[in-house]
Amino acid sequence: MTAEHHLKEKERLSRALNGQDRLTEAVKDITETFTKHNISLMPGVALDVTVFALETIQMGQINLRDRQL
């Protein structure tokens, strides 16, 4: 990732989260979680855990929708 790409992503994500402060807070929370679980220095594992967490959230939402039908 280049510095230019990083700054563009920061702008895009700040807009998506309605402000840079919210992005900063989200990054802080995620960083603390990675550090707590000793994965902050293992980018591949951190990415895999993040993807798995997002998939788990998505599966939970699917299950909730199925129950409501």
Contact map, one row per residue, 1 for C-alpha under 8 A:
111011000000000000000000000000000000000000000000000000000000000000000
111111000000000000000000000000000000000000000000000000000000000000000
111111100000000000000000000000000000000000000000000000000000000000000
011111110000000000000000000000000000000000000000000000000000000000000
111111111000000000000000000000000000000000000000000000000000000000000
111111111100000000000000000000000000000000000000000000000000000000000
001111111110000000000000000000000000000000000000000000000000000000000
000111111111000000000000000000000000000000000000000000000000000000000
000011111111100000000000000000000000000000000000000000000000000000000
000001111111110000010000000000000000000000000000000000000000000000000
000000111111111000010000000000000000000000000000000000000000000000000
000000011111111100000000000000000000000000000000000000000000000000000
000000001111111110000010000000000000000000000000000000000000000000000
000000000111111111111110000000000000000000000000000000000000000000000
000000000011111111110000000000000000000000000000000000000000000000000
000000000001111111100000000000000000000000000000000000000000000000000
000000000000111111110110000000000000000000000000000000000000000000000
000000000000011111110100000000000000000000000000000000000000000000000
000000000000011111111110000000000000000000000000000000000000000000000
000000000110011011111111000000000000000000000000000000000000000000000
000000000000010000111111100000000000000000000000000000000000000000000
000000000000010011111111110000000000000000000000000000000000000000000
000000000000110010111111111000000000000000000000000000000000000000000
000000000000000000011111111100000000000000000000000000000000000000000
000000000000000000001111111110000000000000000000000000000000000000000
000000000000000000000111111111000000000000000000000000000000000000000
000000000000000000000011111111100000000000000000000000000000000000000
000000000000000000000001111111110000000000000000000000000000000000000
000000000000000000000000111111111000000000000000000000000000000000000
000000000000000000000000011111111100000000000000000000000000000000000
000000000000000000000000001111111110000100000000000000000000000000000
000000000000000000000000000111111111000000000000000000000000000000000
000000000000000000000000000011111111100000000000000000000000000000000
000000000000000000000000000001111111111100000100000000000000000000000
000000000000000000000000000000111111111100000000000000000000000000000
000000000000000000000000000000011111111000000000000000000000000000000
000000000000000000000000000000001111111100000000000000000000000000000
000000000000000000000000000000000111111110000000000000000000000000000
000000000000000000000000000000000111111111101100000000000000000000000
000000000000000000000000000000100110111111100100000000000000000000000
000000000000000000000000000000000000011111100000000000000000000000000
000000000000000000000000000000000000001111111100000000000000000000000
000000000000000000000000000000000000001111111110000000000000000000000
000000000000000000000000000000000000000001111111000000000000000000000
000000000000000000000000000000000000001001111111100000000000000000000
000000000000000000000000000000000100001101111111110000000000000000000
000000000000000000000000000000000000000000111111111000000000000000000
000000000000000000000000000000000000000000011111111100000000000000000
000000000000000000000000000000000000000000001111111110000000000000000
000000000000000000000000000000000000000000000111111111000000000000000
000000000000000000000000000000000000000000000011111111100000000000000
000000000000000000000000000000000000000000000001111111110000000000000
000000000000000000000000000000000000000000000000111111111000000000000
000000000000000000000000000000000000000000000000011111111100000000000
000000000000000000000000000000000000000000000000001111111110000000000
000000000000000000000000000000000000000000000000000111111111000000000
000000000000000000000000000000000000000000000000000011111111100000000
000000000000000000000000000000000000000000000000000001111111110000000
000000000000000000000000000000000000000000000000000000111111111000000
000000000000000000000000000000000000000000000000000000011111111100000
000000000000000000000000000000000000000000000000000000001111111110000
000000000000000000000000000000000000000000000000000000000111111111000
000000000000000000000000000000000000000000000000000000000011111111100
000000000000000000000000000000000000000000000000000000000001111111110
000000000000000000000000000000000000000000000000000000000000111111111
000000000000000000000000000000000000000000000000000000000000011111111
000000000000000000000000000000000000000000000000000000000000001111111
000000000000000000000000000000000000000000000000000000000000000111111
000000000000000000000000000000000000000000000000000000000000000011111
